[in-house]
Amino acid sequence: MVGMVKAKKSEQSRTTRDYSVRAATRDDLKAIVGIYNWAVNQTFATIDSEPLDAEEAQAWWEMHGKRSKLLVATDDTGVIGWARLLPWKQRGFDVAECLVYVDPVHHGRGIGAALITELTKEARGLGYLTIVASVAKDNRSGIALFSRQGFEIVGTIRNAAHKFDRWMDITLVQKELES
């Protein structure tokens, strides 16, 4: 198990269930894709405008490498959130990108924060020096989540994606990791 994180009472605004964070398995893929596709169809949490189909999800799963991690948050109902750490697309940098998605029924329980905390530990263990995330400018709760976890806003990419019949900006956040 990657790490066990128990929700604090103050973080349990909608439920009193405990949850844990662990490495994802292939059996988690359907739930991960379900949470992601909800975000694609309903929110600005991702710039993707088309949901993943089963074949794309399988290819996505196979992309895991030595410097990539996929974690899930689970409770007694199953997977309730997930996060991924992967090498950033720039060559020659020890920078990782992180993605965090939580089932909307479980928002406000500290699950996103727990996932980011575990990803930060994993990133340090893999030798990354910096973590970045691209957050839609309209995703105020996402920007607030990363800010509470020590990320700082370092820039904006204007008109980065077209979704829901309008252009959207992306806010780039980063966190430097101590050696």
LOLOLO-271690 format. One record per atom (N, C-alpha, C): x, y, z. Coordinates in pm, whole numbers, plus 50000, padded with zeros to 5 digits. Atoms other than C-alpha are relative to their C-alpha. Example, Ala and Ser with C-alpha at 12.3 -4.5 7.8 and 13.67 -1.06 7.14 Angstrom:
REM LOLOLO-271690
500894988150000512304955050780500905012050000499184988149994513674989450714499235010950073
***
This chain:
REM LOLOLO-271690
500854988250000500005000050000500895012450000499224987750009501345034349911499955007650131500154992649875499965051550217498564999350047501355000249944496995050950446499695013950053500394986749958495235083750494498584999150053501354999949941492285086250729499475014249994500624986850008489915115050673499755005450140500304993549873489645139650959498535003850002501414996449990486195147951090499695013249932500264987050063486515183950968500004999149848499955001750145487195170850615498814992049948501075008850040484095148850610498685007449995501204991650005481455173750508498764992349953501175007050055479235148550328499844985850050500085013849954480035114950482501014997950112499075002849892481815099350776500874987949970499195011650037483475070850585501485003649998498564998650015487215066150602500374996149858499495003950130489255062750285501494997550011498565002550004492715050750195500505003349860499344997250126495175059049920500994988849976499115011150035497005031049740500345000649852499665001250142498655022249411498814994049925501115005150081496115016149137500374986549940499845012750071495624982048982499175000549873500775000750125494264972548642498504998950029501415001449963490994963748818499355013550031500524986749969490615000748910499715008349876500054991850122490725012548548498595004549964501384996250037486965012148485499515011650087500434989349909486285033848793500775012949973499184988450030489185057248710499465007149876500514994350125487865062448357498615005850022501334994549970484335067448491500075013750065499824987149934485465095648719500545010249901499414990950098487575110748442498975004349895500994996650103484815108948182498905009150053500954990649941482395126048421500595014249994499354986950003484915154548450500085005549858499954995750140485315155748071498655005749958501334996250046481565158148016499345011250079500734990949912480605180948306500785012050050499214989749934483505203248408501105005549910498804994750062486485224148308501254994350070498875005849929488725201848524501024993949904499105005050103490245187848204499715007549871500254993550128490725203447864499464990149898500565009950092489705170847700498505002349985501424997950024486305174047539499294987349957500585012850036485775137747440500374989750105499705010349900485465109547695500914989149943499175011350039487905080547688499124988049973500705012750021486605048547532500884988850057499305011349938487705013947647501394997849939498715002050067490495011247389501015010850041499124989049958491935045547474500414998350146499705002249858491715037347845501084989350016499005010649994493715005647789501375005249958498734994150045496405024547596500565009650106499624990749894496465050947871500654992250114499475008449893497035023348129501414995049966498725005750043499925008847928501125010549998498994989350004501735042847925500815001150129499254999049875502935037748283501444995749980498595003150011506695037948310500665000350136499245000349875509415037248570499825012650083500104987549926508925073748662498575005350001501414996450002505135073648659499284992250110500785006649894502655065348937498535003149979501444998150003498905060748943499464995150134500565003049869497155061849280498495001149997501444998749983493545057049384499685002350147500584998849866491575067849688498784990949998501125009249993489105041349796499345000850137500715002249875486445036750059499194987349983500735012650009483965008950120499094999249877500785000350123482135018749798500874997549877499095002050112485235014749578500875012249976499134988950037487395039949392499195012950002500714987249987486385075549482500855011849950499124989750053489335094749338501274993549949498735005150051492585090549154500945011649968498994990050033495815108749082501124993149924498935005650080498615103848836501185009549999498744992850009502235114748839500734994449878499305004550119504075113348507501035010449958499004990250045507135129148348499355010849916500524988850077506355163548212500544998949859499685001850141506575166447837501315006449955498744993650038509775187047838501164990450025498835008849985513045168147786501085006850084498864994949927516015171848016499685006450133500384994049873514075183648320499534989150095500525009249900513355165248643498695005650054501304994349969509785177748637498924989649975501135009350014506675156948692498715008149991501344994050007503095165648605499064991450083500975007949925500255155548831498585003549956501424999050030496575150048762499254994850121500795004449884493955146949038498525001549965501444999950024490285137849000499304992750115500785006049892487725130449273498554999149956501435001850030484235116449227499245011550065500684988149946481915146549272499194997350126500765003449879479895128249538500895001150123499055000349888483045127949753500845012750010499284987449986484235163849706499885005250143500044993849868485085182550026500414991050114499575009249894486465152550217501514999650019498555000149989490175160250173500674989449915499465010850083490635132549916501035005549901499054994150093492315155049658501305003650069498804996449924494725168049921500804987650037499305012349964495545132650036500724994149879499375005150121496235121949679501225008349961498864991450032498505151949616501144997750098498975002749899500365145149943500754987249965499365012750035501025109149838500805001349871499254998050125502045119549484501295007750026498794992349968504505144549632501064990850060499055009849943506115116649838500584991249890499555008550111506285094549528500975007649911499154991950087507795122949322501405001650060498704998849933510545128349579500784986949988499365013150008511265091049582500514996649861499595002450138511555090849203501055010049952498944990550034514035119949207499535012449928500484987850062511805147049067500325012050089499704987849928512685182649166498815009550006501154991050011509425199649067498794992249953501275005450050505765190249021499225011749941500854989950062503525209748785498614994149977501365004050038499815208648710499415011049915500734990650084497705225048444498554999850045501354999149944494425237148591499215010349920500834990450072491615253348396499795012350088500134987549924491435289748501498645001050069501354999849941487685285448566499824989950113500105010249896488355256048801500565005750131499544993349878488605277149116500314990350113499745009649892488365247449350501294992349974498745006750033491225230149165501205008750030498904990749971493435260849188500175001550151499934998949853492565264249559500624987450061499445012649950493365227449619501514999949985498555000150021496815230349465500685010850083499424989349918497475263549643500154995650145499935004949861496665247449980501094989550018498965010349994499185220149896501395005649969498704993750017502005245349846500415002849856499714996750139501795249949469499805014949981500164985950032502235284849328499645001549853500364997150138500755299549014501215006249931498824995050070503525305048760499675005149860500344994650132501625314048445498634995949952501295003050062498565313048224500224998049851500015002350143498185298347879498615004049952501284994850045495455318147711499464992149881500675007050109492925301547481500644986549971499305012750013494545267747543499134988749948500895010850043491475246747468498625005649973501384996250032488015249347322499094989150055500885009749935485325232747532498705006950037501324994649968481615237947592499745013049924500264988850091481475262147298500715013050038499224988049971484085286147435501464996450023498595001949975487805290647469500285001150149499654999549858489395284447808501505001650018498604998049964492645294847970500434989250099499415009849909494945271448160500965007250094499074994749901496715281548481501024989250032498935009349969500075264848534500455002450144499534999049862500975257648897501194990750017498845008749975504175242849036500355000050147499485001449863505715230649357501414994549989498625004949996509435227349411500124990650118499835010149897510435196749608501375001750065498734999349928513105197949875500794987549968499115011550029516075175349813499924989750108
***
